[in-house]
């Protein structure tokens, strides 16, 4: 019998997702069950842009193979070679729906998802999430600095200026630029300036190491990293808390309300991560712009949220209006008002949005005076600088303000809405279109070289 059956080389009685993530033998030896195939189908379906069910809990008795199943699914999300899934691929090929999901996922290299494995059993929940994220980025050579790092540095400088003038004066002497220029560079995500701040910080704080995560929302931090990852060829991240029951066992009495809320917020964010969202007062204004103003005819000023999203940036740019993010909350729930633009709707309008972004980057001389740099922002470096995206979004919010002021403010009768709509179109034509003739357009097309 011993000649017929042998133990695989390097056999371990258990699978550790973190340690075995790149172990080819674990993938080759995986034997899929019906429940494993159902879970794979469920998770692949959740990677669709319009998916809204992305948070899940996998429960099973010890030794049932939960970690092995997750390890294999994560490897597929990483788009590892299908030949490694020796026993899995034949079963996938027997299920037309699952095979189609796998083929669609592998058809685009940008569908790769980066796994983040959390396995801490002690300490706070936010700390476990942050350490796992840092470790994953380091292991994959991704030098992504979350946007909040820069904001934290700026906040520290401003606090010194307001509350600790002696520290602030010493800081001014230690840095290589005037303070205003130094902050401006931090706002522009200058990595060298951020490194300089990290070096100076211990000198001002008796040797303390700057921790940019203190006081920041973990969910927002993850969202910031995902935003940067998409510029590196990843679709997003897949977070797995391995052996979560062990964390509960060791922290069930110590876990705080904020820990529980963070976990809930994180799960909700995963489920909503395919959505673009209007927040605060702009969410309320979008709701009014797309609401029915005449119950009899069911007439609307603007049909859908996505229509506001595609038109508002141009309105904001033409009227020279930008606006900051707003955090107006619903007094009854304490939650920030929000309106969503579903991911599939944005995809259908993607070409128009991309064109609008190019146009604004090319024309916004106030944002970037140098013409060559504007061309780079629009095309060569498209989507690489979060500050450019924020500039575009500020015009979206400014455009919403203009549309609200022109179309909604005032009398709420159907006749008043109709009159304001007509007046706005008339004003827009007079202000912009009347100054451009067909000859002007033809002149732009003439080759002057």
N, C-alpha and C positions, 0 to 999 in steps of 0.2 A: 504493500500500500504506500510505503514511504517513497517508492520509486515513481509512483504515479501522481502523488500530491506533494507539493512543497510550498513553503511559506515564501511569499514575495520578498525580494531583497529590500531591506530598509523598512519592513512592515512595522507599523505602529498600530496599537489597538484603538487609537482615537485620532481624530483629525483636528488640527488647530488651524482655523481659517487664516489667522495672521501669518503663521509660520509656513503653512503649506500652500499659500496662494500661487506660487510659481512652481509648484511641484508637478511635473508632467505625469509621473506615475500615478498620482492620486486621481487625475482625470482619466487616464487609461483604464484604471481599475474600478471606476464608478459604474455600478449596475443600477439603471433607472427603474423605479417603481411607477405605478400609475399615478400615485399622489405627487411624486417628484416631477413627472411630465406636466401635470396640471399646474403645479407651482411655477414651473418654467414658462408655461404659456401665459399665466397670469402676470408674471413679472415682465416678460417681453412686451405684453400688451400695454403695461403701465409706462413704457418708455415713449409711447406715442405722444405727440405734442399736445393733444387735447385730452390726455388721460388725467383723471382727477382722483384716482384711488391708488396712491403710491405708498402709503404707510401700512404696514402689516406686522402681525406678531405670529411667529412660528413656534408652536408648542408641541412637544412630544416627549415620550419617556426617554430616560437616559439610554444611550446605545442604539437609538432608532436610526441614526445616520443624518441627523439634522445638519450638522456642520459640513458633512460631505456633500449633501445636496446644495447647500448655500455656496460652498467652495466652487462647485462645478458651474452653478448659474452665474456666479461672479466672473468666472473665467470666460464664460460665453459673452457676458456684457463687456469684457475687456477685448473681445474679438480675437481670442486666441485661436490658433489653427484648429479647424474642425476635425482634422485627422487625429487630434489628441483625444477626442471623445469617442473612443473605440466602441463602447457598448451603447452610448447614448445616441449617436447619429442614426444607426439603423432604426431605432424606435421613433426618432423624429421623422424619418422618411415615411413611416407608416401612417402618420397623422398629417393629412394635407394642410389643415389649418395651422398646425404648429410649424410645419416645414416652411410655409409661406412667411410666418412671422420671423423665423430664423433667417431665411433668405433675404427678406426685406431689411433686417437689422444689419446683416453683413454686407449689404449692397453699398453702403456708404461708410467710408472710413471715419467720417466725423461722428459716427454713432457710438464711438468708444466711451465707456463710462468708467470713471476712476473709483475703485472701491476704497472706502475708509472704514477700517475695522477698529471698533472700540471694544476693549476687553478689560477695562479697569474695574476692580471690585471695591476699591476704597477711595476716599476723597469725594469731592463734590462732583455732581453730574456735569456742570459746565467745564470743569477742569478735565474730566475724562474726554469730553467731546473735543476740546481744544488741543489736548496733547495728541490725540489720535490724528487730528487734521494736520498738525505740524509734522508728525512722524511720517505720514503718508506723502506729504509734499516733499519732504527731505529725501525720502527713499526713491522718489521718482524724478529727482533732479529738477523740481519745479520751484524756481525762486520767485514765487508769487507773494507779494506783500499785500495783505488785505488793505483795502482803502482806509479802514479805520485806524490802521497804524499811523498814517500821516495825520489824520484828524486828531488822534490822541496826543501826538507831539505838539500840534498847534494849540490844543486845549491846555497842555501843561505850560507852554510859554505864556499864554494869556492869563493863566492863573497866577504865575509868578509875577507878571506885570501888575495884576490887580491886588494881590494879597502879600506878596513877598518881594518888595522892591530891591532888597539887597541881593537876593538870588538872581533877580532879573538883571541887575546891573552887572553882576559877575558873568552871567550868561552872555550879555552883549560883548564882553571883552574876550570871551572864549571862542566865539564863532567867526567864520571867515567872511561873512556878509553882514550888512546892516539888517536889523531885525525884520523890517518890513519885506526886504528882498528875500530873506531866509524863509519867512512864512509863505511868501509867494511861490518859492521853489517847492515847498512842501505841498502847497495846493496843487502844483503841477506834477506831483508824484515823482519828484527827483530823488532817486535812490541814493545818490552820493550824499546829498544834503541830509537825508534821513539817517544814514550811517554816521554822519558827523554829529547829529543830535544824540544818537545812542552813545557815542564816545564821550560827549561833553556831560551827559546827564549824571554819571557817577561822581564827577568832580563837584557837582552842585548839590548832591544829595547824600553826602557822606558815604559814597561807595555803593549806593543802591543801583540795581539794574533796572532799566526802563522796561516796564511791562505794559505793552499797548493794549492788552486785553482787559485790564481792570476797568470795570464800569461799563463795558460794552455788551451789547446783546449778542449772544452766541449765534442765534438764528441769523441775524444780520451779517455777522462775520462769515458764516458759511455761504450766505447768498453772495457776498462780495467775492469770495474765492471762486465760486462757480462761475461768476461773471468773467473773471480772469481766465479760468480754465477753458472757456469756450473759444478764447482767442488762441489757445494752444492745441486745438484739434479735438477737444473732448466735448461730448454732449452734456455731461454733468457729472455728478457723483452719486454713488450708492452707499449709504451708510448702514453698517451692520453692527449692532451691539451684541457681541457674542457672549453667551452665558449671562444674560441679563438677570436671570433669577438669582445668581450669586451676588450681584450688586444689591438686589432687594433684600436678600438674607442678611447681608452685613450692614445694610444702611436703612433698614425699614423704620427704625426708631429715630434715626438721625437725619433722614432726608427732609429737606425743608419744603415749604409750600412753593418757593421760587423754583426749586429743582423740578417739582412736579409740573409747574406751569411751563417751564422751559421745554420739557419733554413734550407736552401737549402742543405748544406753539411750534415746535420743530416738526412734529407730525403733520400739523395743519399746513405748514409752509411747504412740506413735500407734496401734499395733495394739491396745492395751489400754485406750484412752481412753474406751471406752463402758462400762467396768466400774466398779462401786463395789467397794471393797476393804477387807477387814479386815486389819490388819497386826499383826506382833509376836505377843505372847502371846494377843491377842484372836483372831488367825487360828487359833492352835492350839485355843483354846477353842471357837470356832465349829465347827471340824472334829470335835471330840469331841461337841458338842451335836447335830450332824447325822449322826453316825456310827451304824452298827448296833451295838447293845449286846447283842443276842441273835442269834447266828448261826443258831439253829434256826428262829426265827420271822421273822428279818430285821427285828425291831422297832427303831424309832428313837424318840428323845425328841422331836426336831423334824425335820420332813421335809427342808426345803431351807434353804440359806443366806439366801435372801430372806425366809423366814419368821422367821428370827432378826432380820433387819434391820428388819422391820416391827413386831415385838413388843418387842424389847429397849429402845427408847427409853422406852416407857411403864413397863416394869418398872424401869428405872433411875430415872425420875422419881418413881414411887410409893415406891420404897425410898430415895429421896434419895441415889442413888449416881451419881457421875460418875467418869470416868477419863481420863487424858491418853493421847495417842498413845504407842504402845509400839514399840520398835525391836529387839525380841528377834530374834537371827539364828540361822539354821541353822548349827551349828558345822562341818558338813561342807562346805557350799557358800559360807558367808560372806554369804549373802543373807538379807534380812529375810523372816521367814515371812509369807505372805499367803494369803488366801482371797478369791475373787472372787464378786461378785453380778452376773451378766450383765445388760447394759442392758435387754434385752427383758423380763426378769423384773421389773425395777424399774418399767418402764413399766406392766406389768399391775397392779402394786401401787401405782401412783402416787397414786391418790386416797386410799388408806389412809395412805400416808406423809405426804401433804400435810395430811391431817386431824390426824395425830399431831403434826406440826410446829406447826400452828395451836394445838392444845390445849396443848402445852407452853409456847409463847410466851405464851398467855393466862394460864396458871396459875402460871408460875414467878416468883413475887414476890421470891425471893432474887436472881434475875438482874436483874430490873427492878422496883423497888418501885412505880413509878408506873403505875396501872391504864391510863390513857390511852395511855401509851407502849407498854404490853404489847399493847394492841389494835392500835396502829400496826405493831408488829413482826409480829404475826400476819397482818394483812391489807393495810394500806396500803403497808407497806414490805417485804412478803413477798419473800424471796430477794435483798434488796439489801445486807444487811450480812453479810459473811463471819463476823463474830463470832457472829451468831445461829445460823448453820449449824454452827459449831464447838461452840456450846453444845448444840445438838441432838445432834451426833455424840458429844459427851462422855457424854450420857445413853445413847446406843446402847452405847458401850463399858462404861459402868457397869452397864447392864442385862445385858450379856453376862457380866460378872463375877458378878452375882447369880445368873443362871441356872446358871452353871458351879458355883458354890458350893453351890447348893441341889439340883442335879440330877445332877452328875457326881462331885464330890469324895466319896471314901470307897470302900467295897467295890465291886468291879467285876462282881459276879455279877448276872445278869438280875433276880434277886429283889430285890437291893439297889436297882437302878435303878428298878424298879417301885415299891418302897416310898417312895423319895425323891420320885418323881413324884407319888404320892398325897399325901404329907405336904406338898409344896409347894402343891398345889392347895387342900388343906384350910387351910393357913396363910393363903394368899392370900384365900380366902373369908372367913375369920375376921377378917383384918386390914382388909379393905376392904369387901367386899360386905355383910357382916352389919350394918354400921353404916348402910346406906342402905336405906330401905323404899320401897315404891311410893308412899306418901304424901309422902315427901321429894321424889321425882321430880315428882309432880304439883304440889307446892308451888312448885317451880322454874318451872313453866309458867304459874303464876297471874299475871295482869297486875295489878301492884300500884299502877299509876298511877291 
